[in-house]
Amino acid sequence: MIEIIEFKTGEKIEVNTPKDLKEILKYCNPSMMRHYKAQLPMLDIKGFGEAIEIKRIGITNE
């Protein structure tokens, strides 16, 4: 489960699955996308709308 802060209201939203997160991000404009990307540094989010892709970034010890 991930908690993010909603762009317009500032309320916390619980996101349980990647599909739920995709539904939230699918309608974002670039400004909103920056807001959510800043809260989710462990995810690589690319694209907009229906073509959005979300990948988990692995942590490596080099």
C-alpha positions as CSV (number, residue, x, y, z in Angstrom):
1,M,0.0,0.0,0.0
2,I,1.2,3.5,-0.9
3,E,-0.2,6.7,0.5
4,I,-0.1,9.8,-1.8
5,I,-1.4,13.3,-1.4
6,E,-4.1,14.3,-3.8
7,F,-3.2,17.2,-6.0
8,K,-6.3,19.4,-5.7
9,T,-7.5,18.7,-2.2
10,G,-4.3,17.8,-0.3
11,E,-6.0,14.7,1.1
12,K,-4.2,11.4,1.6
13,I,-5.2,8.7,-0.8
14,E,-4.3,5.0,-0.3
15,V,-3.3,3.1,-3.4
16,N,-3.2,-0.7,-3.1
17,T,-2.3,-1.9,-6.5
18,P,-0.5,-0.6,-9.6
19,K,-3.8,-0.7,-11.4
20,D,-5.3,1.8,-8.9
21,L,-2.3,4.1,-9.3
22,K,-2.6,3.9,-13.1
23,E,-6.3,5.0,-12.8
24,I,-5.3,8.1,-10.8
25,L,-2.4,9.0,-13.0
26,K,-4.2,8.4,-16.3
27,Y,-6.1,11.7,-16.1
28,C,-3.1,13.9,-14.9
29,N,-1.8,16.9,-16.8
30,P,2.0,17.5,-16.7
31,S,1.9,19.7,-13.5
32,M,-0.1,17.0,-11.7
33,M,2.2,14.3,-12.9
34,R,5.3,16.2,-11.4
35,H,3.4,16.4,-8.1
36,Y,2.8,12.7,-8.0
37,K,6.3,11.7,-9.3
38,A,7.9,13.7,-6.5
39,Q,6.0,11.6,-4.0
40,L,6.9,8.3,-5.7
41,P,10.7,8.3,-6.2
42,M,10.8,4.5,-6.1
43,L,8.7,4.3,-9.3
44,D,9.6,5.1,-12.9
45,I,6.5,6.7,-14.4
46,K,6.5,7.3,-18.2
47,G,3.9,8.5,-20.6
48,F,0.4,10.0,-20.2
49,G,-3.2,8.9,-20.4
50,E,-3.9,5.3,-21.5
51,A,-0.2,4.8,-22.5
52,I,1.2,5.4,-19.0
53,E,3.8,2.9,-17.8
54,I,4.8,2.3,-14.2
55,K,8.0,0.4,-13.2
56,R,9.5,-0.2,-9.8
57,I,13.1,1.1,-9.5
58,G,15.4,-1.4,-7.8
59,I,17.9,-0.3,-5.3
60,T,21.4,-1.5,-6.0
61,N,24.5,-1.5,-3.7
62,E,27.5,-0.7,-5.9
